[in-house]
Amino acid sequence: MRDKCRTSSSTTLPDPRWVPGRPAEARRTVERVVAERCRARALPCPPEAVEDALLVTSELTTNALLHGGGITGFDVDVDSGGVRVSVSDRSDELPVARQALDEPGRTRPGGRGWPIVCRLARDVRVAELPCGGKCITAVVPLF
């Protein structure tokens, strides 16, 4: 059963079984959790770092929807290491960066999300889930 494969959710998420249906929902959740956790822990929360975390969230959730068969788990947390965003999907395929140009040298659409995630995150991990699919966790530094 897929529900057993979801990542655990932070207490500030709407419901432990909640997953965003769209990247915008995930971004709003990250924005709210980051603001709450930074305020509660008296951590600095530079706007540029929050924007990076929101972009990483958008790319991970969009990729799960477009290439991973949908979002099956979502988690966000903030600690002294930064903003940790985890997105699970149904696909066992590992993310790859596609070439920006095709054979004749024309620019291809898409394929830029994964390099953006890898550039903005301090740590990116891809883990296989026991009942299929994968979970990608990216840590975006706050400082």
MARBA-3410 file (N, C-alpha, C, O; in Angstrom, 1 decimal):
143
0.8,-1.2,0.0,0.0,0.0,0.0,0.9,1.2,0.0,1.8,1.3,0.8 ~ 0.6,2.2,-0.8,1.4,3.4,-1.0,1.5,4.2,0.3,2.6,4.8,0.5 ~ 0.5,4.3,1.1,0.5,5.2,2.2,1.7,4.8,3.2,2.2,5.7,3.9 ~ 2.1,3.6,3.2,3.2,3.2,4.1,4.5,3.7,3.6,5.5,3.7,4.4 ~ 4.5,4.2,2.4,5.8,4.6,1.8,6.0,6.1,1.9,7.0,6.7,1.4
5.0,6.8,2.4,5.1,8.3,2.5,6.2,8.7,3.5,6.5,8.0,4.4 ~ 6.8,9.8,3.2,7.7,10.4,4.2,6.9,10.9,5.4,5.8,11.3,5.2 ~ 7.6,11.0,6.5,6.9,11.6,7.7,6.7,13.0,7.5,7.5,13.7,6.8 ~ 5.7,13.6,8.1,5.4,15.0,7.9,5.6,15.7,9.2,5.4,15.2,10.3 ~ 6.0,17.0,9.0,6.2,17.8,10.2,4.9,18.2,10.8,3.9,18.1,10.1
4.9,18.5,12.1,3.7,18.8,12.8,3.0,20.1,12.2,1.8,20.2,12.4 ~ 3.7,20.9,11.5,3.1,22.1,10.9,2.4,21.9,9.6,1.7,22.8,9.1 ~ 2.5,20.7,9.0,1.8,20.4,7.8,0.4,20.1,8.1,0.1,19.7,9.2 ~ -0.5,20.4,7.2,-2.0,20.3,7.4,-2.4,18.9,8.0,-3.2,18.9,8.9 ~ -1.8,17.8,7.5,-2.2,16.5,8.0,-1.0,15.6,7.6,-0.4,15.8,6.5
-0.7,14.6,8.4,0.4,13.7,8.0,0.3,13.0,6.7,1.3,12.6,6.1 ~ -0.9,12.9,6.2,-1.1,12.2,4.9,-1.2,13.2,3.7,-1.4,12.9,2.6 ~ -1.2,14.5,4.0,-1.3,15.6,3.0,-0.1,15.6,2.1,1.0,15.6,2.5 ~ -0.4,15.7,0.8,0.6,16.0,-0.2,0.1,17.1,-1.1,-1.1,17.1,-1.4 ~ 0.9,18.0,-1.5,0.5,19.0,-2.4,0.1,18.5,-3.7,0.7,17.6,-4.3
-1.0,19.0,-4.3,-1.4,18.6,-5.6,-0.8,19.5,-6.7,-0.7,19.1,-7.9 ~ -0.2,20.6,-6.3,0.4,21.5,-7.3,1.6,22.1,-6.6,1.7,22.3,-5.4 ~ 2.6,22.5,-7.4,3.8,23.2,-6.8,3.5,24.4,-6.0,4.2,24.7,-5.0 ~ 2.5,25.2,-6.4,2.1,26.4,-5.6,1.7,26.1,-4.2,2.1,26.8,-3.3 ~ 1.0,24.9,-4.0,0.6,24.5,-2.7,1.9,24.2,-1.8,2.0,24.5,-0.7
2.8,23.5,-2.5,4.1,23.1,-1.8,4.8,24.4,-1.4,5.4,24.4,-0.3 ~ 4.9,25.3,-2.3,5.7,26.6,-2.0,5.0,27.3,-0.8,5.7,27.8,0.1 ~ 3.7,27.4,-0.8,3.0,28.1,0.3,3.3,27.4,1.6,3.5,28.1,2.6 ~ 3.3,26.1,1.6,3.6,25.3,2.8,5.0,25.6,3.3,5.3,25.8,4.5 ~ 6.0,25.6,2.3,7.4,25.8,2.7,7.5,27.2,3.3,8.2,27.4,4.3
6.9,28.2,2.6,7.0,29.6,3.1,6.5,29.7,4.5,7.1,30.3,5.4 ~ 5.3,29.0,4.8,4.7,29.1,6.1,5.6,28.4,7.2,5.8,28.9,8.3 ~ 6.1,27.2,6.8,6.9,26.4,7.8,8.2,27.2,8.1,8.6,27.2,9.2 ~ 8.8,27.7,7.0,10.1,28.4,7.2,9.9,29.6,8.2,10.6,29.8,9.1 ~ 8.8,30.4,7.9,8.5,31.6,8.7,8.3,31.1,10.2,8.8,31.8,11.1
7.5,30.1,10.4,7.2,29.6,11.8,8.4,29.1,12.5,8.7,29.5,13.6 ~ 9.2,28.3,11.8,10.4,27.7,12.5,11.5,28.7,12.7,12.1,28.7,13.8 ~ 11.7,29.6,11.8,12.7,30.7,12.0,12.3,31.6,13.1,13.2,31.9,14.0 ~ 11.1,31.9,13.2,10.6,32.8,14.3,10.7,32.0,15.6,11.2,32.6,16.6 ~ 10.3,30.8,15.7,10.3,30.0,16.9,11.7,29.7,17.4,11.9,29.7,18.6
12.6,29.6,16.5,14.0,29.2,16.9,14.9,30.4,16.8,16.2,30.3,17.0 ~ 14.4,31.6,16.5,15.2,32.8,16.4,16.3,32.6,15.4,17.5,33.1,15.7 ~ 16.0,32.0,14.3,17.0,31.8,13.2,16.9,32.9,12.2,15.7,33.4,12.0 ~ 18.0,33.4,11.7,17.8,34.4,10.6,17.2,33.7,9.4,17.4,32.5,9.1 ~ 16.4,34.5,8.7,15.7,33.9,7.5,15.9,34.9,6.3,14.9,35.6,6.0
17.0,35.0,5.7,17.3,35.9,4.6,16.3,35.6,3.4,16.1,34.5,3.1 ~ 15.7,36.7,2.9,14.7,36.5,1.8,15.3,35.7,0.6,14.6,34.9,0.0 ~ 16.6,35.9,0.3,17.2,35.2,-0.8,17.3,33.7,-0.6,17.1,32.9,-1.5 ~ 17.5,33.3,0.7,17.6,31.9,1.0,16.2,31.3,0.9,16.0,30.1,0.5 ~ 15.2,32.0,1.4,13.8,31.5,1.3,13.4,31.4,-0.2,12.8,30.4,-0.6
13.8,32.3,-1.0,13.5,32.2,-2.5,14.2,31.0,-3.1,13.6,30.3,-3.9 ~ 15.4,30.7,-2.7,16.1,29.5,-3.2,15.3,28.3,-2.7,15.2,27.3,-3.5 ~ 14.9,28.2,-1.5,14.1,27.0,-1.0,12.8,26.9,-1.8,12.4,25.8,-2.1 ~ 12.2,28.0,-2.1,10.9,27.9,-2.8,11.1,27.5,-4.3,10.3,26.7,-4.8 ~ 12.2,27.9,-4.9,12.6,27.4,-6.2,12.9,25.9,-6.2,12.4,25.2,-7.1
13.6,25.5,-5.3,13.9,24.0,-5.2,12.7,23.2,-4.9,12.5,22.2,-5.6 ~ 11.8,23.7,-4.1,10.5,23.1,-3.8,9.7,23.0,-5.1,9.1,21.9,-5.4 ~ 9.6,24.1,-5.8,8.9,24.1,-7.1,9.4,23.1,-8.1,8.7,22.4,-8.7 ~ 10.7,23.0,-8.2,11.4,22.1,-9.2,11.1,20.7,-8.8,10.8,19.8,-9.6 ~ 11.3,20.3,-7.5,11.1,19.0,-7.1,9.7,18.5,-7.2,9.4,17.4,-7.7
8.7,19.3,-6.9,7.3,18.9,-7.0,6.9,18.9,-8.5,6.1,18.0,-8.8 ~ 7.4,19.8,-9.3,7.0,19.8,-10.7,7.6,18.5,-11.3,6.9,17.9,-12.1 ~ 8.8,18.2,-11.0,9.4,17.0,-11.6,8.7,15.7,-11.1,8.5,14.8,-11.9 ~ 8.2,15.7,-9.9,7.5,14.5,-9.4,6.2,14.4,-10.2,5.7,13.3,-10.5 ~ 5.5,15.5,-10.5,4.3,15.5,-11.2,4.5,15.1,-12.7,3.7,14.3,-13.3
5.5,15.7,-13.3,5.7,15.5,-14.7,6.4,14.2,-15.1,6.1,13.6,-16.1 ~ 7.3,13.8,-14.2,8.2,12.6,-14.6,8.1,11.5,-13.6,8.5,10.4,-13.9 ~ 7.5,11.7,-12.4,7.5,10.7,-11.4,6.2,10.0,-11.1,6.1,9.3,-10.1 ~ 5.2,10.3,-11.8,3.9,9.6,-11.6,3.1,10.3,-10.5,2.1,9.7,-10.0 ~ 3.5,11.4,-10.0,2.7,12.1,-9.0,3.5,12.2,-7.7,4.4,11.4,-7.4
3.1,13.1,-6.8,3.7,13.3,-5.5,3.0,12.3,-4.5,1.8,12.3,-4.4 ~ 3.8,11.5,-3.9,3.3,10.5,-2.9,3.7,10.9,-1.5,3.1,10.3,-0.5 ~ 4.6,11.8,-1.3,5.0,12.2,0.0,5.6,13.6,0.0,6.3,13.9,-1.0 ~ 5.5,14.3,1.1,6.1,15.7,1.1,6.4,16.0,2.5,5.6,15.8,3.4 ~ 7.5,16.6,2.8,7.9,17.0,4.1,8.8,18.2,4.0,9.6,18.4,3.1
8.7,19.1,5.0,9.6,20.3,5.1,10.0,20.5,6.5,9.1,20.4,7.4 ~ 11.2,20.9,6.8,11.6,21.2,8.1,12.7,22.2,8.0,13.4,22.4,7.0 ~ 13.0,22.9,9.1,14.0,23.9,9.2,14.8,23.7,10.4,14.3,23.5,11.5 ~ 16.1,23.7,10.3,17.0,23.6,11.4,18.2,24.4,11.2,18.2,25.2,10.2 ~ 19.2,24.3,12.0,20.4,25.2,11.8,21.1,24.9,10.5,21.9,25.8,10.0
20.9,23.8,9.9,21.5,23.4,8.6,20.8,24.1,7.4,21.4,24.2,6.3 ~ 19.6,24.5,7.6,18.8,25.1,6.5,17.4,24.5,6.4,16.9,24.0,7.3 ~ 16.9,24.7,5.2,15.5,24.2,4.9,15.6,22.9,4.2,16.3,22.7,3.2 ~ 15.0,21.8,4.8,15.1,20.5,4.3,13.7,20.2,3.6,12.7,20.1,4.3 ~ 13.7,20.0,2.3,12.5,19.6,1.6,12.6,18.2,1.0,13.6,17.9,0.4
11.6,17.4,1.3,11.6,16.0,0.8,10.3,15.8,-0.1,9.2,16.2,0.4 ~ 10.5,15.3,-1.2,9.4,15.0,-2.1,9.6,13.6,-2.6,10.6,13.2,-3.1 ~ 8.5,12.8,-2.4,8.5,11.4,-2.9,7.6,11.3,-4.1,6.6,12.0,-4.2 ~ 7.9,10.3,-5.0,7.0,10.1,-6.1,7.0,8.6,-6.4,7.7,7.8,-5.7 ~ 6.3,8.2,-7.4,6.1,6.7,-7.8,7.2,6.1,-8.6,7.2,4.9,-8.8
8.0,6.9,-9.2,9.0,6.5,-10.2,10.3,6.0,-9.5,10.8,6.6,-8.6 ~ 10.9,4.9,-10.1,12.2,4.4,-9.6,13.3,5.1,-10.4,14.5,4.9,-10.1 ~ 12.9,5.8,-11.5,13.9,6.5,-12.3,14.6,7.6,-11.6,14.0,8.4,-10.9 ~ 16.0,7.6,-11.7,16.7,8.7,-11.0,16.7,9.9,-11.9,16.6,9.9,-13.1 ~ 16.7,11.1,-11.3,16.7,12.3,-12.0,18.0,12.5,-12.8,19.1,12.1,-12.3
17.9,13.1,-14.0,19.1,13.4,-14.8,18.9,14.7,-15.4,17.8,15.3,-15.6 ~ 20.1,15.3,-15.7,20.1,16.6,-16.4,20.2,16.3,-17.9,21.0,15.5,-18.3 ~ 19.3,16.9,-18.6,19.2,16.7,-20.1,20.1,17.8,-20.8,20.3,18.9,-20.2 ~ 20.5,17.4,-21.9,21.3,18.4,-22.7,20.4,19.6,-23.1,19.2,19.3,-23.5 ~ 20.9,20.8,-23.0,20.1,22.0,-23.4,19.9,22.1,-24.9,18.9,22.8,-25.3
20.7,21.5,-25.6,20.6,21.6,-27.1,20.4,20.2,-27.7,20.9,19.2,-27.2 ~ 19.6,20.2,-28.8,19.4,19.0,-29.6,20.5,18.8,-30.6,21.5,19.6,-30.7 ~ 20.5,17.8,-31.4,21.5,17.5,-32.4,21.8,18.7,-33.3,23.0,19.0,-33.5 ~ 20.8,19.4,-33.9,21.1,20.5,-34.8,21.5,21.8,-34.1,21.8,22.8,-34.7 ~ 21.6,21.7,-32.7,22.0,22.9,-31.9,20.8,23.8,-31.5,21.1,24.9,-31.1
19.6,23.3,-31.6,18.5,24.1,-31.2,18.2,23.9,-29.7,18.5,22.8,-29.2 ~ 17.8,24.9,-29.0,17.5,24.8,-27.6,16.3,24.0,-27.4,15.2,24.1,-28.0 ~ 16.4,23.0,-26.4,15.3,22.1,-26.0,14.5,22.7,-24.9,15.1,23.4,-24.1 ~ 13.2,22.5,-24.9,12.4,22.9,-23.7,12.7,22.0,-22.6,12.9,20.8,-22.7 ~ 12.6,22.5,-21.4,12.7,21.7,-20.2,14.1,21.2,-19.9,15.1,21.6,-20.6
14.2,20.4,-18.9,15.5,19.8,-18.5,16.4,20.6,-17.7,17.6,20.2,-17.5 ~ 16.0,21.7,-17.2,16.8,22.6,-16.4,16.6,22.5,-14.9,17.3,23.1,-14.1 ~ 15.5,21.9,-14.5,15.1,21.8,-13.1,16.1,21.1,-12.2,16.4,21.6,-11.1 ~ 16.5,19.9,-12.6,17.5,19.2,-11.8,18.8,19.9,-11.5,19.3,19.9,-10.4 ~ 19.4,20.5,-12.6,20.6,21.3,-12.3,20.4,22.5,-11.4,21.3,22.8,-10.6
19.2,23.1,-11.4,18.9,24.2,-10.5,18.9,23.6,-9.1,19.4,24.3,-8.2 ~ 18.2,22.5,-8.9,18.1,21.9,-7.5,19.6,21.6,-7.0,19.9,22.0,-5.9 ~ 20.4,21.0,-7.8,21.7,20.6,-7.4,22.6,21.8,-7.2,23.5,21.8,-6.3 ~ 22.3,22.9,-7.8,23.1,24.1,-7.6,22.7,24.9,-6.4,23.6,25.4,-5.6 ~ 21.5,24.9,-6.1,21.0,25.7,-4.9,21.0,25.0,-3.6,21.2,25.6,-2.5
21.0,23.7,-3.6,21.0,22.9,-2.4,22.4,22.5,-2.0,23.3,22.3,-2.8 ~ 22.6,22.5,-0.7,23.9,22.1,-0.1,24.1,20.6,-0.2,25.2,20.1,-0.4 ~ 23.0,19.9,0.0,23.0,18.5,0.1,21.7,18.0,-0.7,20.6,18.5,-0.4 ~ 21.9,17.0,-1.6,20.8,16.4,-2.3,20.9,14.9,-2.2,22.0,14.4,-2.5 ~ 19.9,14.2,-1.8,19.9,12.8,-1.7,18.7,12.2,-2.3,17.6,12.7,-2.2
18.9,11.1,-3.0,17.8,10.3,-3.6,17.8,9.0,-3.0,18.8,8.3,-3.0 ~ 16.7,8.6,-2.4,16.6,7.3,-1.7,15.4,6.5,-2.4,14.3,7.0,-2.6 ~ 15.7,5.2,-2.6,14.6,4.3,-3.1,13.7,4.1,-1.9,14.1,4.0,-0.8 ~ 12.4,4.0,-2.2,11.4,3.7,-1.2,11.1,2.2,-1.2,11.1,1.5,-2.2 ~ 10.9,1.6,0.0,10.7,0.1,0.1,9.6,-0.4,-0.8,9.7,-1.6,-1.2
8.6,0.3,-1.0,7.5,-0.2,-1.9,7.4,0.4,-3.2,6.4,0.5,-3.9 ~ 8.6,0.9,-3.7,8.7,1.5,-5.0,8.6,3.0,-5.0,8.1,3.6,-4.0 ~ 9.2,3.6,-6.0,9.3,5.0,-6.0,10.6,5.5,-5.3,11.5,4.7,-5.0 ~ 10.7,6.8,-5.2,11.9,7.4,-4.6,11.5,8.6,-3.8,10.4,9.2,-3.9 ~ 12.4,9.0,-2.9,12.3,10.3,-2.2,13.5,11.1,-2.4,14.7,10.6,-2.2
13.3,12.3,-2.8,14.5,13.2,-3.0,14.4,14.3,-1.9,13.4,14.9,-1.7 ~ 15.5,14.4,-1.2,15.6,15.4,-0.1,16.7,16.3,-0.5,17.9,16.0,-0.8 ~ 16.4,17.6,-0.4,17.3,18.7,-0.7,17.4,19.6,0.5,16.4,20.0,1.1 ~ 18.6,20.0,0.9,18.8,20.9,2.0,19.3,22.3,1.4,20.4,22.3,0.8 ~ 18.6,23.3,1.6,18.9,24.6,1.1,19.4,25.4,2.3,18.7,25.6,3.2
20.6,25.9,2.3,21.2,26.7,3.4,20.4,28.0,3.6,20.0,28.6,2.6 ~ 20.3,28.3,4.9,19.6,29.6,5.2,20.6,30.8,5.4,20.3,31.9,5.3 ~ 21.9,30.4,5.5,22.9,31.4,5.8,24.0,31.4,4.7,24.9,32.2,4.8
END
